[in-house]
């Protein structure tokens, strides 16, 4: 049966904290601090580790640098697309250049002159045919030339009108949306680029750097672990007989190894489940050996204490 390992579990606790099996009125544990795990955002090589393990860091300090060559190229490409969209939109808003408009006017004037000449040629051909001095073929050619010249005038007029009127509102709106999409792409690629520099997300102590300089790491791999620069808390195991007496908000007396005197802590969390899963057929004696993980907030006076110090909580006063 599984509960035959319970004595071994408590014997282990006794060895770690220097207690005996008769100390059933005491909860044992250690000091802990909030830990912050920082992950890699890309499969890249570590190019810099500017802070050594154990150093105190401030929020925003650079802890790990990953290779940015590939992402920098992607960012520059997105930036170029944004600039193209900006230039195109500006062109639509500004309208055509005055030189283009003047050229279109000149084209229209030329087309009108050609059309006038074609009309005169048509009238002359009609007169000659009427006097039997020209053939019908010459008249037909004059008609075609006149029609073509008049059509060229219409085309030149429309081209000039388009240049003078400027861009359609639909074209401008579409260009604005294209620019907005390009700007969002730039912002995204810039964020990806910035994330290749892993920074401290809060004040604390750099507890661990699991990888070495020059090592290629996988995306989402742990690259740094911080101990938050906050007041530590006690993490203890409360025996089952005291489970009903201890609850969040309850004040308890905490003894910290190496610290003179006692401090008053406040329970902030008690596990619903015991440290292992018992069988339902456990006797009362067996159930009394269960322990429940409990977290206890400590006063500000303990802020300078490092994590890992053994602590005890006397339960007789509960």
Secondary structure, DSSP 8 states (H G I E B T S, - for coil): -GGGGHHHHHHHHHHHHT--TT-TTEEEEEEE--EEEEE-SSS-BEEE--S-TT-EE-TT-EEEEE--HHHHHHHHHHHHHHHHHHHHHHHHHH-S-HHHHHHHHHHHHHHHHHHHHHHHHHHHHHHHHHTTSS-HHHHHHHHHHHHHHHHHHHHHHHHHHHHHH---HHHHHHHHHHHHHHHHHHHHHHHHHHHTEEE-SSSEEEEE--S-TT-B--TT-EEEEEEESS--EEEEEEEGGGGGG--TT-EEEEEETTSSSEEEEEEEEE-SS-SS---TT--HHHHTT-EEEEEEE--GGGTT--TT-EEEEE-TT-
